[in-house]
Amino acid sequence: MLEVIVVLLDDGMSSTAIMPVEIFHSAGMLWNLLHDRPPQPAFNVRIVSLDGRPVRSPYGLGLIPQGAIADVGGADIVIVPTSGLDLDLRLVENSALLPWLQRQYRQGAYVAGVCMGAAYLAEAGLLEGRIATTHWAVADQFVQRWPGVSWRPELFVTEDSRLLCSGGLYAAVDISLYLVEKLCGHTVALQCAKALLLPIPRASQSGYAMLPVSRPHDDERIRAVESHLQANFRRNTSTQALADLAGLGARTFVRRFKSATGKLPAAYQQALRIEAAKAMLEGGLKPVQSISADVGYDDIAFFRALFKRATGMTPAEYRAHFAPWAVRGQPLLEAV
């Protein structure tokens, strides 16, 4: 059996540790038991904390480890869950984890950071020059803190040279099933997912993100253009017209707009339109073709392709994920 070590950390989301424990424990076991077959466990799962003591959660749930990280010789998989949002404090408090992760990786382990757990892999220097992901809401903070990492916050799961990261709480499921499939094959992973009523790992978190259309800046002329675009995003406005609004030459305007917002003007307008379309899909039953026209795209095929590139989902899939149950045709059961 493969050895899985799940590290418990104070003040994190407990599910980012518990879900991997349950998935790895179930692989090769639960499906067989449900079908009256001999269990064939694929993993031995151990739960440890930094010092072997119980850890606390911010909502009162205590978790008791089976030992300390010092008790672990080698491992095939190491899972690092989230800790609290105060990253500076947590990295100091949990600094003993960093050399331990480096040693486990050198000894051949797959090391996985769930959601903000990726911070410990980055702080240990393991992600330098590698692809990684994390929760979309902290992506900018991670980019600034560890600029040598190739952050891909649009992805749920990344793997680069036995270093894995995932974004969001539920991505603890994604990364665990991904590793089950990688190390035990698709059949075992599919059986595990079916037994637990879980979907096979998702690829993109773009549809879940509420990312700002642009980053903060102090360029007042560009802010004026942004305000104009936000009020008139449905209309096609030429770059020259926007440059005239800013009182700048076209080339200077494009350069300053990209420097201030991180996007070219056309990409900025597309982002505004996609955000508007997402809000319409979340809130009602308007046909996709009507939404496409309402946000400025007469070509519905182009709109669908653009929407999927931006969110990782088709408009219909997005509505199925995020619209209220009644909109999706699945009304909530009500007590009589």
Phi, psi and omega in degrees: 000152178274141184267122178247128176246121175252121182268129176267136179233146179295148169062023177257179175281113187300330182297334180289345172260319186290318182298314175301320178303312185289324180290311180295324178294326183280336184300122181081354184251296193295316180301315181296316180297322179292340180248021177056041177245156178298132178293143177232075184301134182265339187224145166255119188254128176237143182245125182228159169240177183299319185240008180086357180270159176300154177248158181251151173251161181289352182239022169092000179273122178262143179237132184253119180281169176265355180174192180250163180298332179294340180279350185271123174280279178237165179211153173270326179223135173238127179250125177249112181278190178283160166233194185295166183286341178282086190296318181302315181293315184293322179294327176286311182300324184255025185298334179296341180290330190296306179295331177294318177297318178301317181292317180297321179293317179299329181277001172107006182284149163283128181244123186237130175254120181269124178056239180287353174299340176300337180300325182288325176293319180292316181294331178283356179082005184286334185266359182303124180076010183243164177278139180206167175219170175198186179296138185302329185290337180251007185301316181298319178298319180291321179299317180291322184282322182232073185293343180281356179265140177272085184285132179234073187292351177283349183260146175281320184225135172233151173222132177212106176057052178070013176247120186239146177221155177217158183246125176094162181299310185291341177293350169299325175291313182303311185290327180290313179294326176301315180289324175300314180294318182296318188263340183237353179099161185296321183299312180297318180296318180294318178297318178298315180296317180294319181297325181264002182057048180244149174283153173296151189311137177276160184260319192235140173256008184301321181293340182270345188279142171248065186282142175296146181296326177219166179274162179296145177201173185241018181275102187296324180295320180288325176300320179298320178293320178300316179300319178297315181295321180295326179278339186229035188294339180287336183272142174279119181239130184290156177299322180296320179295322178291321178296320178297320179298324180277350182071036183229157170294156186301313183292319178295319179299311182299318180296315181290324179296315180294320180296321184281317189257341184085001182225153168286157183305317181295320178292324177299313180296321177299318180297319177299317181293320179295318178298320177295318179297319179300317180297320179293319179293326181288334193251354184194187185253015181304135180302148181301323180297321179292320178297318178304313180292322182296329181264003172109011180241109177283335179270102185292328179295319177296318179299315181299316181295318180295318180296317181293322178296325183280326189245345185081003181225155169285163177304320180295319178295321179297315179299319180297329180279322197239349177285156176302156182306318182297323178294324181280001180081020180232073184298146177294143175290136180243142177291138179277000000 
